[in-house]
Amino acid sequence: MNSLKSITKTAALTATVILVSGAAPAVAAPDVSPGKATVVLVHGAFADGSSWDKVIPLLQGRGLNVVSVQNPLSSLADDVAATRRALDMQTGPIVLVGHSWGGVVISEIGQHERVKALVYVSAFAPSEGQSVADLGKDYPKPKGSSFIIADQQGFLTLKAEGMARHFAQDLPAARTKIMMATQGPVSAKSFEEKTTVAAWRTRPSWYILSEQDHMIQPALQSAMAQKISARIVKLPTSHVPQLSRPKQVADAIAAAAAYQPQ
């Protein structure tokens, strides 16, 4: 019993020293398969990292390492910082994947030295100096945008009807209810923030185009995919092909991971 008390006191003293001194415990190396590419997944607005849950096991089944970033959705800079931390933790080549708003994030951070390829999933692909608002100004207003509401702090969420009928209209109600409960509110100001980098200029890119999208006009998606000279995969899906057609999305990501420049 005295021995147990001694161990407990030692642990408590160690924790106190760390808190008082500002010292931090050593950061563990990521648990990855040696020699394999890592896929870093960046979610979009009105979502969180679980939006990739159907794709992750398919990629892991192919021997790929996978990390799903949890974006704060509070600003472009904050989301880029969260993604950079995930990228810095990796030790090998990375395929960086962005869904929707996440496409802006990967365009900004995608020149990271370990990133070998980019995959845009129903995503915005801005040029330098462009914002989401800039990209959509010449296209009709998407149906789903009518179901977005703002709180007093300027954060946006999607109404239940918008989630079920326009964000993920090809998913069962049981799933859209979960998505509604777990969605990440996004700062409205983020959509006005302009990028400073267009990583697709220096990285091979893939684009998964959702042909029945009610959140980003398919015509806009097509224009962006062509602009970035992406390898295009068209799917007859809603805004979330990673949930309704996970195999095809995983196939495109795996193709990017296997790509070897000539």
Accessible surface in RSA format (square Angstrom, percent):
REM  Atomic radii and reference values for relative SASA: ProtOr
REM  Chains: A
REM  Algorithm: Lee & Richards
REM  Probe-radius: 1.40
REM  Slices: 20
REM RES _ NUM      All-atoms   Total-Side   Main-Chain    Non-polar    All polar
REM                ABS   REL    ABS   REL    ABS   REL    ABS   REL    ABS   REL
RES MET A   1   164.09  85.0 118.95  78.7  45.14 107.5 110.77  94.2  53.32  70.6
RES ASN A   2   124.67  86.0 116.26 112.4   8.40  20.2  34.00  81.8  90.67  87.6
RES SER A   3    78.12  66.0  67.71  90.4  10.41  24.0  47.61 101.4  30.50  42.7
RES LEU A   4   107.61  59.9 104.92  75.1   2.69   6.8 106.37  74.7   1.24   3.3
RES LYS A   5   115.72  56.5 112.87  69.3   2.86   6.8  63.43  57.1  52.29  55.7
RES SER A   6    63.24  53.4  57.46  76.7   5.78  13.3  27.43  58.4  35.80  50.2
RES ILE A   7   111.70  63.6 108.66  81.0   3.04   7.3 111.19  80.1   0.51   1.4
RES THR A   8    80.81  57.5  77.02  78.1   3.78   9.0  65.26  87.7  15.55  23.5
RES LYS A   9   149.18  72.8 142.26  87.3   6.92  16.5  90.11  81.1  59.06  62.9
RES THR A  10    82.17  58.4  78.88  80.0   3.29   7.8  60.21  80.9  21.96  33.2
RES ALA A  11    60.83  55.9  49.22  76.0  11.61  26.4  55.63  78.3   5.19  13.8
RES ALA A  12    57.62  53.0  47.83  73.8   9.79  22.3  56.16  79.1   1.46   3.9
RES LEU A  13   116.76  65.0 112.64  80.6   4.12  10.3 116.07  81.5   0.69   1.9
RES THR A  14    72.33  51.4  68.61  69.6   3.72   8.9  53.97  72.5  18.36  27.8
RES ALA A  15    51.15  47.0  45.96  70.9   5.19  11.8  50.46  71.1   0.69   1.8
RES THR A  16    71.28  50.7  70.01  71.0   1.28   3.0  46.42  62.4  24.86  37.6
RES VAL A  17    81.76  53.8  78.45  71.0   3.31   8.0  81.76  71.0   0.00   0.0
RES ILE A  18    56.26  32.0  55.05  41.0   1.21   2.9  55.05  39.6   1.21   3.3
RES LEU A  19   148.09  82.5 122.43  87.6  25.67  64.5 124.91  87.7  23.18  62.4
RES VAL A  20   123.81  81.5  92.72  83.9  31.09  74.9  99.06  86.1  24.75  67.1
RES SER A  21    73.83  62.4  33.06  44.1  40.77  93.9  42.35  90.2  31.48  44.1
RES GLY A  22    64.25  79.2   0.00   N/A  64.25  79.2  36.03  98.9  28.22  63.2
RES ALA A  23    56.66  52.1  40.62  62.7  16.04  36.5  52.13  73.4   4.52  12.0
RES ALA A  24    85.40  78.5  55.38  85.5  30.02  68.3  56.61  79.7  28.78  76.3
RES PRO A  25    95.44  69.6  80.76  73.6  14.68  53.4  90.23  74.5   5.20  32.3
RES ALA A  26   105.79  97.3  67.05 103.5  38.75  88.1  78.32 110.3  27.47  72.8
RES VAL A  27   122.44  80.6  90.87  82.3  31.58  76.1  95.20  82.7  27.24  73.9
RES ALA A  28    81.20  74.7  63.48  98.0  17.72  40.3  73.48 103.5   7.71  20.4
RES ALA A  29    87.12  80.1  58.71  90.6  28.41  64.6  64.48  90.8  22.64  60.0
RES PRO A  30    34.83  25.4  16.38  14.9  18.45  67.1  24.61  20.3  10.22  63.5
RES ASP A  31   151.84 106.4 115.37 114.8  36.47  86.2  43.93 103.4 107.91 107.6
RES VAL A  32    43.38  28.5  23.77  21.5  19.61  47.3  27.35  23.8  16.03  43.5
RES SER A  33    52.81  44.6  47.08  62.8   5.73  13.2  16.27  34.6  36.54  51.2
RES PRO A  34   127.76  93.1 103.18  94.1  24.58  89.3 111.73  92.2  16.02  99.6
RES GLY A  35    86.35 106.5   0.00   N/A  86.35 106.5  43.10 118.3  43.25  96.9
RES LYS A  36    95.98  46.8  90.39  55.5   5.59  13.3  42.43  38.2  53.55  57.0
RES ALA A  37    11.64  10.7   6.30   9.7   5.34  12.1   6.30   8.9   5.34  14.1
RES THR A  38     3.35   2.4   3.35   3.4   0.00   0.0   0.00   0.0   3.35   5.1
RES VAL A  39     0.00   0.0   0.00   0.0   0.00   0.0   0.00   0.0   0.00   0.0
RES VAL A  40     0.00   0.0   0.00   0.0   0.00   0.0   0.00   0.0   0.00   0.0
RES LEU A  41     0.00   0.0   0.00   0.0   0.00   0.0   0.00   0.0   0.00   0.0
RES VAL A  42     0.00   0.0   0.00   0.0   0.00   0.0   0.00   0.0   0.00   0.0
RES HIS A  43     1.65   0.9   1.65   1.1   0.00   0.0   1.11   1.1   0.54   0.6
RES GLY A  44     0.00   0.0   0.00   N/A   0.00   0.0   0.00   0.0   0.00   0.0
RES ALA A  45     4.72   4.3   4.12   6.4   0.60   1.4   4.12   5.8   0.60   1.6
RES PHE A  46    11.80   5.9  10.36   6.4   1.44   3.7  10.36   6.3   1.44   4.1
RES ALA A  47    10.11   9.3   4.74   7.3   5.37  12.2   9.70  13.7   0.41   1.1
RES ASP A  48    36.54  25.6  35.76  35.6   0.78   1.8  12.41  29.2  24.13  24.1
RES GLY A  49     3.61   4.5   0.00   N/A   3.61   4.5   1.95   5.4   1.66   3.7
RES SER A  50    50.55  42.7  42.36  56.5   8.19  18.9  42.31  90.1   8.24  11.5
RES SER A  51     8.95   7.6   6.56   8.8   2.40   5.5   8.95  19.1   0.00   0.0
RES TRP A  52     0.00   0.0   0.00   0.0   0.00   0.0   0.00   0.0   0.00   0.0
RES ASP A  53    63.79  44.7  52.22  52.0  11.57  27.4  29.04  68.4  34.75  34.7
RES LYS A  54    89.47  43.6  82.08  50.4   7.39  17.6  35.78  32.2  53.69  57.2
RES VAL A  55     0.00   0.0   0.00   0.0   0.00   0.0   0.00   0.0   0.00   0.0
RES ILE A  56    37.13  21.1  37.13  27.7   0.00   0.0  37.13  26.7   0.00   0.0
RES PRO A  57    73.82  53.8  64.15  58.5   9.67  35.1  65.36  54.0   8.46  52.6
RES LEU A  58    70.49  39.3  64.73  46.3   5.76  14.5  67.82  47.6   2.67   7.2
RES LEU A  59     0.00   0.0   0.00   0.0   0.00   0.0   0.00   0.0   0.00   0.0
RES GLN A  60    97.83  54.7  81.98  59.9  15.85  37.7  23.99  51.1  73.83  56.0
RES GLY A  61    70.78  87.3   0.00   N/A  70.78  87.3  35.63  97.8  35.14  78.7
RES ARG A  62   112.74  47.3  84.23  42.9  28.51  67.9  40.74  55.7  72.00  43.6
RES GLY A  63    27.18  33.5   0.00   N/A  27.18  33.5  25.35  69.6   1.83   4.1
RES LEU A  64    21.73  12.1  16.16  11.6   5.57  14.0  16.29  11.4   5.45  14.7
RES ASN A  65    16.44  11.3  10.97  10.6   5.47  13.2   9.47  22.8   6.97   6.7
RES VAL A  66    26.45  17.4   0.65   0.6  25.80  62.2   0.65   0.6  25.80  70.0
RES VAL A  67    44.99  29.6  40.46  36.6   4.53  10.9  44.99  39.1   0.00   0.0
RES SER A  68    34.82  29.4  12.88  17.2  21.94  50.5  12.88  27.4  21.94  30.7
RES VAL A  69     7.60   5.0   3.43   3.1   4.17  10.0   7.58   6.6   0.02   0.1
RES GLN A  70   115.80  64.8  97.48  71.2  18.33  43.6  55.44 118.0  60.36  45.8
RES ASN A  71    12.88   8.9   0.00   0.0  12.88  31.0   0.00   0.0  12.88  12.4
RES PRO A  72    68.28  49.8  39.51  36.0  28.77 104.6  52.49  43.3  15.79  98.1
RES LEU A  73     2.16   1.2   1.88   1.3   0.28   0.7   2.16   1.5   0.00   0.0
RES SER A  74    39.67  33.5  28.06  37.4  11.62  26.8  24.52  52.2  15.15  21.2
RES SER A  75    25.30  21.4  25.02  33.4   0.27   0.6  22.30  47.5   2.99   4.2
RES LEU A  76    10.33   5.8  10.33   7.4   0.00   0.0  10.33   7.3   0.00   0.0
RES ALA A  77    68.76  63.2  57.82  89.2  10.94  24.9  63.97  90.1   4.79  12.7
RES ASP A  78    60.97  42.7  57.69  57.4   3.28   7.8   9.27  21.8  51.70  51.6
RES ASP A  79     0.36   0.3   0.36   0.4   0.00   0.0   0.00   0.0   0.36   0.4
RES VAL A  80    10.88   7.2  10.88   9.8   0.00   0.0  10.88   9.5   0.00   0.0
RES ALA A  81    34.81  32.0  33.54  51.8   1.27   2.9  34.15  48.1   0.66   1.7
RES ALA A  82     8.62   7.9   3.61   5.6   5.01  11.4   3.86   5.4   4.76  12.6
RES THR A  83     0.00   0.0   0.00   0.0   0.00   0.0   0.00   0.0   0.00   0.0
RES ARG A  84   104.83  44.0 104.83  53.4   0.00   0.0  33.64  46.0  71.19  43.1
RES ARG A  85   152.47  64.0 148.51  75.7   3.96   9.4  74.64 102.0  77.83  47.2
RES ALA A  86    14.78  13.6   7.62  11.8   7.16  16.3  14.16  19.9   0.62   1.6
RES LEU A  87     0.00   0.0   0.00   0.0   0.00   0.0   0.00   0.0   0.00   0.0
RES ASP A  88    78.54  55.0  59.88  59.6  18.66  44.1  25.26  59.4  53.29  53.1
RES MET A  89    76.00  39.4  70.46  46.6   5.53  13.2  52.19  44.4  23.80  31.5
RES GLN A  90     5.88   3.3   4.09   3.0   1.80   4.3   0.10   0.2   5.79   4.4
RES THR A  91   104.50  74.3  73.08  74.1  31.42  74.9  59.31  79.7  45.19  68.3
RES GLY A  92    23.16  28.6   0.00   N/A  23.16  28.6  21.08  57.8   2.09   4.7
RES PRO A  93    63.78  46.5  58.87  53.7   4.92  17.9  62.94  52.0   0.85   5.3
RES ILE A  94     0.00   0.0   0.00   0.0   0.00   0.0   0.00   0.0   0.00   0.0
RES VAL A  95     0.00   0.0   0.00   0.0   0.00   0.0   0.00   0.0   0.00   0.0
RES LEU A  96     0.00   0.0   0.00   0.0   0.00   0.0   0.00   0.0   0.00   0.0
RES VAL A  97     0.00   0.0   0.00   0.0   0.00   0.0   0.00   0.0   0.00   0.0
RES GLY A  98     0.00   0.0   0.00   N/A   0.00   0.0   0.00   0.0   0.00   0.0
RES HIS A  99     0.31   0.2   0.31   0.2   0.00   0.0   0.31   0.3   0.00   0.0
RES SER A 100     9.63   8.1   9.63  12.9   0.00   0.0   0.11   0.2   9.52  13.3
RES TRP A 101     1.68   0.7   1.68   0.8   0.00   0.0   1.68   0.9   0.00   0.0
RES GLY A 102     0.00   0.0   0.00   N/A   0.00   0.0   0.00   0.0   0.00   0.0
RES GLY A 103     0.00   0.0   0.00   N/A   0.00   0.0   0.00   0.0   0.00   0.0
RES VAL A 104     0.47   0.3   0.47   0.4   0.00   0.0   0.47   0.4   0.00   0.0
RES VAL A 105     0.00   0.0   0.00   0.0   0.00   0.0   0.00   0.0   0.00   0.0
RES ILE A 106     0.00   0.0   0.00   0.0   0.00   0.0   0.00   0.0   0.00   0.0
RES SER A 107     0.00   0.0   0.00   0.0   0.00   0.0   0.00   0.0   0.00   0.0
RES GLU A 108    32.81  18.8  23.50  17.8   9.31  22.2   6.18  12.0  26.63  21.7
RES ILE A 109    11.66   6.6   9.83   7.3   1.82   4.4  11.20   8.1   0.46   1.2
RES GLY A 110     0.00   0.0   0.00   N/A   0.00   0.0   0.00   0.0   0.00   0.0
RES GLN A 111    82.57  46.2  66.57  48.7  16.00  38.1  21.28  45.3  61.29  46.5
RES HIS A 112    26.73  14.6  15.04  10.5  11.68  29.9  20.42  21.0   6.30   7.3
RES GLU A 113   145.24  83.4 106.70  80.7  38.54  91.8  47.07  91.0  98.17  80.1
RES ARG A 114    73.63  30.9  65.51  33.4   8.12  19.3  17.17  23.5  56.46  34.2
RES VAL A 115     5.73   3.8   0.00   0.0   5.73  13.8   0.12   0.1   5.61  15.2
RES LYS A 116    49.57  24.2  37.50  23.0  12.07  28.7  35.47  31.9  14.10  15.0
RES ALA A 117     0.00   0.0   0.00   0.0   0.00   0.0   0.00   0.0   0.00   0.0
RES LEU A 118     0.00   0.0   0.00   0.0   0.00   0.0   0.00   0.0   0.00   0.0
RES VAL A 119     0.00   0.0   0.00   0.0   0.00   0.0   0.00   0.0   0.00   0.0
RES TYR A 120     0.00   0.0   0.00   0.0   0.00   0.0   0.00   0.0   0.00   0.0
RES VAL A 121     0.00   0.0   0.00   0.0   0.00   0.0   0.00   0.0   0.00   0.0
RES SER A 122     0.00   0.0   0.00   0.0   0.00   0.0   0.00   0.0   0.00   0.0
RES ALA A 123     0.00   0.0   0.00   0.0   0.00   0.0   0.00   0.0   0.00   0.0
RES PHE A 124    21.80  10.9  21.80  13.5   0.00   0.0  21.80  13.2   0.00   0.0
RES ALA A 125     0.00   0.0   0.00   0.0   0.00   0.0   0.00   0.0   0.00   0.0
RES PRO A 126     0.29   0.2   0.29   0.3   0.00   0.0   0.29   0.2   0.00   0.0
RES SER A 127    20.14  17.0  20.14  26.9   0.00   0.0  13.21  28.1   6.93   9.7
RES GLU A 128    78.70  45.2  60.21  45.6  18.49  44.0  34.32  66.4  44.38  36.2
RES GLY A 129    39.30  48.5   0.00   N/A  39.30  48.5  26.65  73.1  12.65  28.3
RES GLN A 130    53.32  29.8  53.32  39.0   0.00   0.0  13.85  29.5  39.47  29.9
RES SER A 131     1.93   1.6   1.55   2.1   0.38   0.9   0.38   0.8   1.55   2.2
RES VAL A 132    17.81  11.7  16.02  14.5   1.78   4.3  16.02  13.9   1.78   4.8
RES ALA A 133    41.89  38.5  25.49  39.3  16.40  37.3  36.19  51.0   5.70  15.1
RES ASP A 134    35.74  25.0  29.82  29.7   5.92  14.0   7.66  18.0  28.08  28.0
RES LEU A 135    15.47   8.6   7.42   5.3   8.05  20.2  10.92   7.7   4.54  12.2
RES GLY A 136    28.50  35.1   0.00   N/A  28.50  35.1  19.22  52.7   9.28  20.8
RES LYS A 137   153.13  74.7 114.25  70.1  38.88  92.6  74.77  67.3  78.35  83.5
RES ASP A 138   118.46  83.0  84.34  83.9  34.13  80.7  31.07  73.1  87.39  87.2
RES TYR A 139    67.41  31.5  51.98  29.6  15.43  40.2  32.33  24.3  35.09  43.3
RES PRO A 140    97.79  71.3  83.75  76.3  14.04  51.0  95.72  79.0   2.07  12.9
RES LYS A 141   146.27  71.4 119.15  73.1  27.11  64.6  78.18  70.4  68.09  72.5
RES PRO A 142    30.67  22.4  29.02  26.5   1.65   6.0  30.09  24.8   0.58   3.6
RES LYS A 143   130.19  63.5 120.19  73.7  10.00  23.8  80.09  72.1  50.10  53.4
RES GLY A 144     0.00   0.0   0.00   N/A   0.00   0.0   0.00   0.0   0.00   0.0
RES SER A 145    32.79  27.7  22.01  29.4  10.78  24.8  22.01  46.9  10.78  15.1
RES SER A 146    70.93  59.9  43.46  58.0  27.47  63.3  28.90  61.5  42.03  58.9
RES PHE A 147    38.15  19.1  38.15  23.6   0.00   0.0  38.15  23.1   0.00   0.0
RES ILE A 148    48.34  27.5  27.08  20.2  21.26  51.2  27.08  19.5  21.26  57.7
RES ILE A 149    82.89  47.2  78.08  58.2   4.81  11.6  82.83  59.6   0.06   0.2
RES ALA A 150    70.46  64.8  35.68  55.1  34.79  79.1  36.81  51.8  33.66  89.2
RES ASP A 151    75.41  52.8  55.56  55.3  19.85  46.9  42.39  99.8  33.02  32.9
RES GLN A 152   179.38 100.3 138.49 101.2  40.89  97.4  54.40 115.8 124.98  94.8
RES GLN A 153   135.55  75.8 106.01  77.5  29.54  70.3  56.24 119.7  79.32  60.2
RES GLY A 154    29.02  35.8   0.00   N/A  29.02  35.8  26.41  72.5   2.60   5.8
RES PHE A 155    58.02  29.0  56.80  35.2   1.22   3.2  56.80  34.4   1.22   3.5
RES LEU A 156    23.56  13.1  23.56  16.9   0.00   0.0  23.56  16.5   0.00   0.0
RES THR A 157    36.85  26.2  36.85  37.4   0.00   0.0  25.31  34.0  11.55  17.5
RES LEU A 158     0.51   0.3   0.00   0.0   0.51   1.3   0.00   0.0   0.51   1.4
RES LYS A 159    93.24  45.5  89.91  55.2   3.33   7.9  41.51  37.4  51.73  55.1
RES ALA A 160    60.12  55.3  53.78  83.0   6.34  14.4  54.44  76.7   5.68  15.1
RES GLU A 161    77.93  44.7  68.59  51.9   9.34  22.2  31.17  60.3  46.77  38.2
RES GLY A 162     0.00   0.0   0.00   N/A   0.00   0.0   0.00   0.0   0.00   0.0
RES MET A 163     0.87   0.5   0.87   0.6   0.00   0.0   0.87   0.7   0.00   0.0
RES ALA A 164    43.92  40.4  34.36  53.0   9.57  21.8  34.40  48.4   9.53  25.2
RES ARG A 165   136.71  57.4 129.75  66.1   6.95  16.6  43.83  59.9  92.87  56.3
RES HIS A 166    15.48   8.5  15.48  10.8   0.00   0.0  12.78  13.2   2.69   3.1
RES PHE A 167     2.46   1.2   2.46   1.5   0.00   0.0   2.46   1.5   0.00   0.0
RES ALA A 168     0.00   0.0   0.00   0.0   0.00   0.0   0.00   0.0   0.00   0.0
RES GLN A 169    57.56  32.2  30.66  22.4  26.90  64.0  28.91  61.5  28.64  21.7
RES ASP A 170    60.38  42.3  28.85  28.7  31.53  74.6  37.31  87.8  23.07  23.0
RES LEU A 171    22.30  12.4   7.21   5.2  15.10  38.0   8.79   6.2  13.52  36.4
RES PRO A 172    91.96  67.0  79.23  72.2  12.72  46.2  91.45  75.5   0.51   3.1
RES ALA A 173    66.24  60.9  55.29  85.3  10.95  24.9  58.11  81.8   8.14  21.6
RES ALA A 174    72.47  66.6  62.09  95.8  10.37  23.6  66.81  94.1   5.65  15.0
RES ARG A 175    35.19  14.8  33.11  16.9   2.08   4.9  17.49  23.9  17.70  10.7
RES THR A 176     6.61   4.7   5.45   5.5   1.16   2.8   2.33   3.1   4.28   6.5
RES LYS A 177   149.18  72.8 139.86  85.8   9.32  22.2  86.15  77.5  63.02  67.1
RES ILE A 178    99.49  56.6  97.10  72.3   2.39   5.8  99.44  71.6   0.05   0.1
RES MET A 179    17.19   8.9  15.11  10.0   2.08   5.0  16.51  14.0   0.68   0.9
RES MET A 180    64.01  33.1  56.97  37.7   7.03  16.7  56.97  48.4   7.03   9.3
RES ALA A 181    88.29  81.2  46.72  72.1  41.57  94.6  57.74  81.3  30.55  80.9
RES THR A 182    59.46  42.3  45.87  46.5  13.59  32.4  47.14  63.3  12.31  18.6
RES GLN A 183    21.34  11.9   8.43   6.2  12.90  30.7   5.85  12.4  15.49  11.7
RES GLY A 184    14.36  17.7   0.00   N/A  14.36  17.7  14.36  39.4   0.00   0.0
RES PRO A 185    61.19  44.6  58.01  52.9   3.18  11.5  58.01  47.9   3.18  19.7
RES VAL A 186     0.08   0.1   0.08   0.1   0.00   0.0   0.08   0.1   0.00   0.0
RES SER A 187    10.32   8.7  10.32  13.8   0.00   0.0   0.24   0.5  10.09  14.1
RES ALA A 188    36.67  33.7  31.84  49.1   4.82  11.0  32.13  45.2   4.54  12.0
RES LYS A 189   162.90  79.5 160.13  98.3   2.77   6.6 104.62  94.2  58.28  62.1
RES SER A 190     0.50   0.4   0.50   0.7   0.00   0.0   0.04   0.1   0.46   0.6
RES PHE A 191    39.83  19.9  39.83  24.7   0.00   0.0  39.83  24.2   0.00   0.0
RES GLU A 192   115.21  66.1 103.11  78.0  12.10  28.8  42.03  81.3  73.19  59.8
RES GLU A 193    55.62  31.9  48.82  36.9   6.80  16.2  30.38  58.8  25.24  20.6
RES LYS A 194   115.52  56.4  97.57  59.9  17.94  42.7  79.13  71.2  36.39  38.8
RES THR A 195     2.78   2.0   0.00   0.0   2.78   6.6   0.00   0.0   2.78   4.2
RES THR A 196   101.79  72.4  78.33  79.4  23.46  55.9  73.69  99.0  28.11  42.5
RES VAL A 197    39.48  26.0  37.45  33.9   2.03   4.9  39.48  34.3   0.00   0.0
RES ALA A 198     2.17   2.0   0.00   0.0   2.17   4.9   0.00   0.0   2.17   5.7
RES ALA A 199     0.00   0.0   0.00   0.0   0.00   0.0   0.00   0.0   0.00   0.0
RES TRP A 200    20.09   8.1  11.95   5.8   8.14  19.1  11.95   6.4   8.14  13.2
RES ARG A 201   135.38  56.8  99.45  50.7  35.92  85.5  41.74  57.0  93.63  56.7
RES THR A 202    79.69  56.7  51.28  52.0  28.41  67.7  61.23  82.2  18.45  27.9
RES ARG A 203    48.41  20.3  41.57  21.2   6.84  16.3   9.74  13.3  38.68  23.4
RES PRO A 204    40.71  29.7  29.27  26.7  11.44  41.6  39.51  32.6   1.20   7.5
RES SER A 205     2.53   2.1   0.25   0.3   2.28   5.2   0.25   0.5   2.28   3.2
RES TRP A 206    14.22   5.7  14.22   6.9   0.00   0.0   7.04   3.8   7.17  11.6
RES TYR A 207     0.01   0.0   0.00   0.0   0.01   0.0   0.00   0.0   0.01   0.0
RES ILE A 208     0.05   0.0   0.05   0.0   0.00   0.0   0.05   0.0   0.00   0.0
RES LEU A 209     6.57   3.7   6.57   4.7   0.00   0.0   6.57   4.6   0.00   0.0
RES SER A 210     0.00   0.0   0.00   0.0   0.00   0.0   0.00   0.0   0.00   0.0
RES GLU A 211    79.30  45.5  62.52  47.3  16.78  39.9  20.00  38.7  59.30  48.4
RES GLN A 212    94.78  53.0  88.20  64.5   6.58  15.7  30.85  65.7  63.93  48.5
RES ASP A 213     7.47   5.2   0.00   0.0   7.47  17.7   0.00   0.0   7.47   7.4
RES HIS A 214    41.24  22.5  37.82  26.3   3.42   8.7  26.74  27.6  14.50  16.9
RES MET A 215    23.71  12.3  11.70   7.7  12.01  28.6  11.70   9.9  12.01  15.9
RES ILE A 216     4.62   2.6   2.83   2.1   1.78   4.3   4.62   3.3   0.00   0.0
RES GLN A 217    40.90  22.9  39.82  29.1   1.08   2.6   3.17   6.7  37.74  28.6
RES PRO A 218    34.27  25.0  32.77  29.9   1.50   5.4  33.29  27.5   0.98   6.1
RES ALA A 219    62.27  57.3  48.56  74.9  13.71  31.2  56.39  79.4   5.88  15.6
RES LEU A 220    10.53   5.9  10.53   7.5   0.00   0.0  10.53   7.4   0.00   0.0
RES GLN A 221     0.00   0.0   0.00   0.0   0.00   0.0   0.00   0.0   0.00   0.0
RES SER A 222    28.49  24.1  28.49  38.0   0.00   0.0  14.47  30.8  14.03  19.6
RES ALA A 223    42.95  39.5  30.75  47.5  12.21  27.8  37.54  52.9   5.41  14.3
RES MET A 224     3.98   2.1   3.14   2.1   0.85   2.0   3.97   3.4   0.01   0.0
RES ALA A 225     0.00   0.0   0.00   0.0   0.00   0.0   0.00   0.0   0.00   0.0
RES GLN A 226   119.45  66.8 100.70  73.6  18.75  44.6  35.28  75.1  84.17  63.8
RES LYS A 227    79.91  39.0  52.26  32.1  27.65  65.8  61.63  55.5  18.28  19.5
RES ILE A 228     7.89   4.5   0.00   0.0   7.89  19.0   0.86   0.6   7.03  19.1
RES SER A 229    94.19  79.6  68.48  91.4  25.71  59.2  45.61  97.1  48.57  68.0
RES ALA A 230    15.12  13.9   0.00   0.0  15.12  34.4   0.24   0.3  14.88  39.4
RES ARG A 231    98.92  41.5  92.50  47.2   6.42  15.3  50.47  69.0  48.45  29.4
RES ILE A 232    67.51  38.4  33.87  25.2  33.64  81.1  33.87  24.4  33.64  91.3
RES VAL A 233    47.70  31.4  44.29  40.1   3.41   8.2  47.70  41.4   0.00   0.0
RES LYS A 234   126.26  61.6 102.67  63.0  23.59  56.2  46.46  41.8  79.81  85.0
RES LEU A 235     9.69   5.4   9.69   6.9   0.00   0.0   9.69   6.8   0.00   0.0
RES PRO A 236    57.70  42.0  47.15  43.0  10.55  38.3  47.15  38.9  10.55  65.6
RES THR A 237     1.00   0.7   0.96   1.0   0.03   0.1   1.00   1.3   0.00   0.0
RES SER A 238     0.58   0.5   0.00   0.0   0.58   1.3   0.00   0.0   0.58   0.8
RES HIS A 239     1.65   0.9   1.65   1.1   0.00   0.0   0.00   0.0   1.65   1.9
RES VAL A 240     2.00   1.3   2.00   1.8   0.00   0.0   2.00   1.7   0.00   0.0
RES PRO A 241     0.00   0.0   0.00   0.0   0.00   0.0   0.00   0.0   0.00   0.0
RES GLN A 242     0.00   0.0   0.00   0.0   0.00   0.0   0.00   0.0   0.00   0.0
RES LEU A 243     4.46   2.5   0.14   0.1   4.33  10.9   0.14   0.1   4.33  11.6
RES SER A 244    29.50  24.9   5.62   7.5  23.88  55.0   9.36  19.9  20.14  28.2
RES ARG A 245    86.50  36.3  85.08  43.4   1.42   3.4  14.17  19.4  72.33  43.8
RES PRO A 246    29.67  21.6  29.67  27.0   0.00   0.0  29.67  24.5   0.00   0.0
RES LYS A 247   127.44  62.2 127.30  78.1   0.13   0.3  97.33  87.6  30.10  32.1
RES GLN A 248    62.90  35.2  60.70  44.4   2.20   5.2  23.52  50.1  39.38  29.9
RES VAL A 249     0.00   0.0   0.00   0.0   0.00   0.0   0.00   0.0   0.00   0.0
RES ALA A 250     0.35   0.3   0.35   0.5   0.00   0.0   0.35   0.5   0.00   0.0
RES ASP A 251    49.00  34.3  42.98  42.8   6.02  14.2  26.21  61.7  22.79  22.7
RES ALA A 252     5.56   5.1   0.40   0.6   5.16  11.7   5.20   7.3   0.36   0.9
RES ILE A 253     0.00   0.0   0.00   0.0   0.00   0.0   0.00   0.0   0.00   0.0
RES ALA A 254    14.85  13.7  11.41  17.6   3.43   7.8  11.92  16.8   2.93   7.8
RES ALA A 255    47.17  43.4  35.38  54.6  11.79  26.8  43.52  61.3   3.65   9.7
RES ALA A 256     0.00   0.0   0.00   0.0   0.00   0.0   0.00   0.0   0.00   0.0
RES ALA A 257    12.62  11.6   3.67   5.7   8.95  20.4   3.88   5.5   8.74  23.2
RES ALA A 258    74.41  68.4  51.69  79.8  22.72  51.7  61.27  86.3  13.14  34.8
RES TYR A 259    56.78  26.5  49.69  28.3   7.09  18.4  34.55  26.0  22.23  27.4
RES GLN A 260   126.32  70.6 118.97  86.9   7.34  17.5  51.72 110.1  74.59  56.6
RES PRO A 261   100.89  73.5  81.14  74.0  19.75  71.8  81.23  67.1  19.66 122.2
RES GLN A 262   214.93 120.2 144.03 105.3  70.90 168.8  93.51 199.0 121.42  92.1
END  Absolute sums over single chains surface
CHAIN  1 A    12419.8       9840.4       2579.4       7659.3       4760.5
END  Absolute sums over all chains
TOTAL         12419.8       9840.4       2579.4       7659.3       4760.5
